[in-house]
């Protein structure tokens, strides 16, 4: 197993990695259907605040339908990461996502971050979210994204133990890779599909006074330009463009227009594979890659 560092810096593609024949890069358009869950977890008192709850409900009430129309218009299958609580609270629109043919993936239960949680608590939350997706949607997801993209060194083993094939949330690579759950010989693996905060709409767009955001809300034209630059640069590197949107954020009218223009740009790039996370993970798992081990740093004494 490798430490994850490619010593041969002369080649853009990691050792052993390749895209399918005729493909030079890939893009995933993903959506985190958070709705009220992250605010309720961090600020349970907000359950009594109608203004805040209505802000978070915009995706379920309005934005998801608009995004589904765009995806249908462009002929794109996306991946929707859904917290179990969101599925329970908004079952009809979550079923509409499923029925439109998009991939459903796991995103915790009440969008609980893993930092500070015990392995027992982390696994219990994971299982509660898994059970909710099964009960409401009849779906057993193959993929996972940690709420807030938070993971512990125990998370990969929890995923593998419960049949999850891939994670999307680590930020150390431009290409998918095989992640070992620990350092032991022959350790189980999951596929890692890396993302990055710069390709998340929460940072430029989202604002709730006293809760999240600086109050400086970016123009969709600015975000489109930023993401287009990253898309084109990652295509040149033969990498994976993993963009993360939240329906209550990017489901708003002008932002959805900008997202559709980004999809149009991606579709115009020769050799770019636009796929679901599961499709990318399945391809990556077939390559026989040497697993990467993430070793916990030891602080100096």
Secondary structure, 3 states (H helix, E strand, C coil): CECCCCCCCCCCCCCCCCCCCCCCEEEEEEEEECCCHHHHHHCHHHHHCHHHHHHHHHHHHHHHHHHHHHHHHHCCCCEEEECHHHHHHCHHHHHHHHHCCCEEEECCCCCCCCCCCCHHHHHHHHHHHHHHHHHHHCCCCCEECCHHHCCCCCHHHHHHHCCCCEECCCCCCCCCEEEECCCCCCCCEEEECCCCHHHEHHHHHCCECCCECCCCCCCHHHHHHHHHHHHHHHHHHCCEEEEEECHHHHCCHHHHHHHHHHHHHHHCCCCEEECCHHHHHHHHHCCCCCCECCCCCCCCC
